[in-house]
């Protein structure tokens, strides 16, 4: 009897221990579901809430513990890539202010460097599509392959109000703020390079060009960046970006972030550019690093800019812009301001500069380049998606396709590329800001073939979606 009682007590104790163990495992599993291992980094999802963004939209704000297990300092911003999906749609990044007076946002801690072994709480914000659809948040190593996902039901989240929310922002008027704007605003000069090229840009791997630009940021910390290289001008720019400026960053100059606009023929979105001068080894230099993607045509671009008028004596000659000695130095030595096109206004005897003229010798066409809006967009689709031998096409081939001669823009000899170039436009009769800009290179004496092309004023992706099938059919009929 005593032995049976003892066995019974042991069985009960074992059952209780098993139940306790199962319960504990359940808690650990729940905890682990919020823990994401990303190589040298660890994320712990702590919760989320709904806040109002700068445009009055509902935004989901996630709180995470970021642990740096690497051997070097690291920030969340440059270590983790994040994507939030709701109802099959990727959510846009939200700007949620915690203090309008200083323009501080919830993501401020993402810029802060974390020492090895340390943990920092960070927040990230995205605009909600609706208040009930389940959200899938995926986090990936920025330079690795590890990833993890958590699921959030926004209907269970509470609504919170940020610091100073509901009040009208007051513009900063401190001397520090004036100095910040003064550093960014003005004329810039440097070079840009293409790498990781694919599609129709594969042959341009490693090529680089001089580039000029103007940055204009207002007191509300928003503004524009306009950039043009050797194939563009200030009025017909390569890049026109809307940007915002924050004083948060790794250095004294804050961080510039893209908010919209265009890079050649692809749209820029919020945070496609995150420009932090404090990350550069040299003083007075910025690097704009981005990715061009248009169908199968892709490349990475790096743009390095310094204020116009600055001598690059701290940079080795091979790392200076190509036209630095022949064009830039003579201009700044003469006290000249930045011209609206690269190569223009070079003083006499300024070196081995190429020449540009609006009335060159030879047949450069007297066409007006005017076609319909549909022809402009179809022309881009034909050149970008259908004509696989586009870089063998001559000027006459392109003019025959459009049915009219192009509007001549300029002719120049590029000492950089050791070749003559001609530039033409085919322009929409409905809107002159919509056009295709085509560069032709003289590979054989008197014969100019396509060396590059881009769009202005309309979306290449939208044109492809609208006209690709039609253009393929038309090309097949025309053999």
Helices and strands as residue ranges (DSSP letters): H 2-32, E 35-38, E 41-52, E 58-68, E 74-75, E 80-86, E 89-90, E 97-99, E 104-105, G 108-111, E 113-114, E 119-127, E 134-141, E 147-153, G 154-156, H 175-184, E 186-198, G 199-204, E 208-217, E 222-229, E 239-246, E 255-263, E 266-267, E 274-276, G 277-279, E 286-294, E 297-307, G 317-319, I 324-328, H 329-333, E 356-357, E 370-371, H 373-381, I 382-386, G 390-392, H 395-402, E 407-414, E 419-428, E 435-444, E 447-456, H 460-477
